[in-house]
């Protein structure tokens, strides 16, 4: 009898897994905080990226650097600046912001167009 054939498991390509984003609060004070987000490319280089998260109650972003902010309700989206949209595979770039309110640890969604 021929040996049974086993089909190797197929891993579907990751959807929306082109990049990951990590968040850290760098400093905080009464009524506000500063944070930094690191965007890391996956197995393929990025040609543009955006990071989205939900602002906690009472938070508002005042200033962003190394990115472009847009907000819709309580959702904040930061897109790459002209000079840091291209990220090599497994490479990373960062952006930062100053916000009003208390620091939190939001869940970030990173996408590459």
N, C-alpha and C positions, 0 to 999 in steps of 0.2 A: 504494500500500500504506500502511496506517496505521503510524505509528511504533511500534516495540515498546514495550510498557508495562513499566515496571520498578516493582516493588513496593518501597517504601522498607523498609529493614530495621526490624524491630520489636524494640525493646529490652524484654525482660521486666522487670517491676518488680523492684527489688532485694529479695531475701529476706534478712532479717536485716541489711539495710544501713541501718536506720533511724538508726543512730548509729555513731560511731567513737570509739575510746579510745586515747589516747597516754600513755605511761608515761615518767617520768623519775625517776632517783634524785636527791634534793635534797641529801642529806648521808649520809655513812657513817662508821662508827667500827669499832673492833675488836669483832666479834661482833654488829654490827647496822647498820641503815640506816633512813633515812626516805625515802619516795617520794611522788610526787604523780601522780595520774592525771587527765587532762582528758577529759571526755566531751563530744563535739560532735555536735549534732543534724544530720541530713541535710536534705533539702528540706522535710520536714514537722516540726512541733514534736513534742517528746517529752512524753508524760504518764506519767512513770515510766521508769526505765532500770535495767539491771544490767550489771556488767562481771565477766567470769569469766576466770581464768587458772590455770595450774598452778604451784604453788610449787616452787622448786628444792629439791634435797636439803638438809636442814638448816635450811630457812627455816620460820619460824612468825610469824604476824602477832600483835602484841601490842595495838595500839591503832589504831582507825580514827576519823577525823573526817569529817563531811559525808557519811556513808554508813553502812550497816548491813552488817556482815560475817557471812557464814556459811561454814563450811568443811566439806568432805566429802572425807576422805582428803587427797590433795595438791591438791585443787581449791579455790580461794578464789573466793567470789562476793561482790561488794559491790553492794548495792542502794541506790537513792537514799534520802536522808533525807526527812522530811516536807516540808521547806522548799525542796528543790532538785530535785524530780522533774519539774517543768514547765520545759522548756527550749525557747525559741523556735526556729523553723527557722533553721539555720545558727548558732545560739547555742551556748554551751558553759558547763559548770560543772566544778568540780574536787572531788576528794576526796583525802585523804592518809592515810598510815598509817606506823606504826613497826613494824619487823619484826626478828626475830633471824635471824642467819645472814649470808651474804655477798650483796651486791647482785647482781642479774641483770637481764636485759632480757627479760621474759616476753612471749609473744604474747597479746594481749588480745582477747577476744570481747565486743563490746558488743551488747546486745539491748534492745529496748523492748517491754514487754508489749502 
